[in-house]
Amino acid sequence: MEPRINLMTNAVGAKVGKRIHHVSLAIRESPLPVALQELVELRASQINGCGWCVDVHTKEAALAGESPVRLHLVAAWRESTVFTDAERAALALTEEGTRLADAHHGVSDETWAQVRKHYDDDQIAALVSLVAMINAANRLGVITRMRGGSYEPGMFAGLSN
């Protein structure tokens, strides 16, 4: 399976990609822990089947200090003992916010209450924005058939300009 289009070499695609990257930078600079951000992006990417994003966020999470055990268990976080209650709340929000068509009520009040219990307003704003942005990135990757395996951490540093 070959990629359908390289959005980064297309003028419009590159312009959109750069803006998405800038939104991602704003989220990255938030008080939401970077390692948690990577776990959230990894989980949404697993659900959406985006090989490129799974590759990116597995490698970036490892770079942020995540252990191989936690990375391997993020897909089964409910059945694992290695995640904190705060991380579980964020992962539940990620799943419910990603599976909107499957969860006809969207994010449940119970999940929202757990998120409110563990995170302040700035962290919640970052978390909600992160779930929205990774789902957008997943759709770009899946629609264009971007394949995982070739990502090198830091390869998009030039987009910050």
MOURPE-V682908 format. One record per backbone hydrogen bond with DSSP energy under -0.5 kcal/mol. CO is the residue of the C=O (numbers start at 1). NH is the residue of the N-H. E is the energy in kcal/mol with one decimal. If there is no record, write none. Layout:
<<CO	NH	E> <CO	NH	E>>
This chain:
<<5	7	-0.9> <6	9	-1.3> <6	10	-0.6> <10	14	-3.2> <11	15	-1.8> <12	16	-2.4> <13	17	-2.8> <14	18	-2.3> <15	19	-1.6> <16	20	-2.5> <17	21	-2.3> <18	22	-1.9> <19	23	-2.0> <20	24	-2.4> <21	25	-2.1> <22	26	-1.8> <23	27	-2.0> <24	28	-2.7> <25	29	-1.9> <27	30	-1.6> <33	37	-2.2> <34	38	-2.2> <35	39	-1.8> <36	40	-2.6> <37	41	-2.5> <38	42	-2.5> <39	43	-2.6> <40	44	-2.4> <41	45	-2.0> <42	46	-2.3> <43	47	-2.2> <44	48	-2.4> <45	49	-0.8> <45	50	-2.1> <46	49	-0.7> <49	51	-1.0> <50	54	-2.4> <51	55	-2.2> <52	56	-2.6> <53	57	-2.8> <54	58	-2.0> <55	59	-2.0> <56	60	-2.6> <57	61	-1.7> <58	62	-2.0> <59	63	-2.0> <60	64	-1.7> <61	66	-2.7> <62	65	-1.5> <67	71	-2.2> <68	72	-2.6> <69	73	-1.7> <70	74	-1.0> <73	76	-1.5> <74	77	-1.2> <76	79	-1.2> <77	80	-1.4> <84	88	-2.4> <85	89	-2.1> <86	90	-2.0> <87	91	-2.7> <88	92	-2.5> <89	93	-2.3> <90	94	-2.2> <91	95	-2.5> <92	96	-2.8> <93	97	-2.8> <94	98	-1.5> <95	99	-2.5> <98	100	-0.6> <99	102	-0.5> <99	103	-2.5> <102	104	-0.9> <103	106	-3.5> <108	112	-2.5> <109	113	-2.5> <110	114	-1.8> <111	115	-2.4> <112	116	-2.8> <113	117	-1.8> <114	118	-1.3> <115	118	-0.5> <115	119	-1.9> <120	124	-2.6> <121	125	-2.7> <122	126	-2.1> <123	127	-2.7> <124	128	-3.0> <125	129	-2.1> <126	130	-2.6> <127	131	-2.4> <128	132	-2.1> <129	133	-2.7> <130	134	-2.8> <131	135	-1.7> <132	136	-1.8> <133	137	-2.7> <134	138	-2.7> <135	139	-1.9> <136	140	-2.0> <137	141	-2.4> <138	142	-2.9> <139	143	-2.6> <140	144	-1.8> <141	145	-0.5> <141	146	-2.8> <142	145	-0.6> <144	4	-3.0> <144	5	-0.6> <146	52	-0.9> <152	155	-2.0> <154	157	-1.8> <156	159	-2.0> <157	160	-1.5> <158	161	-1.1>>
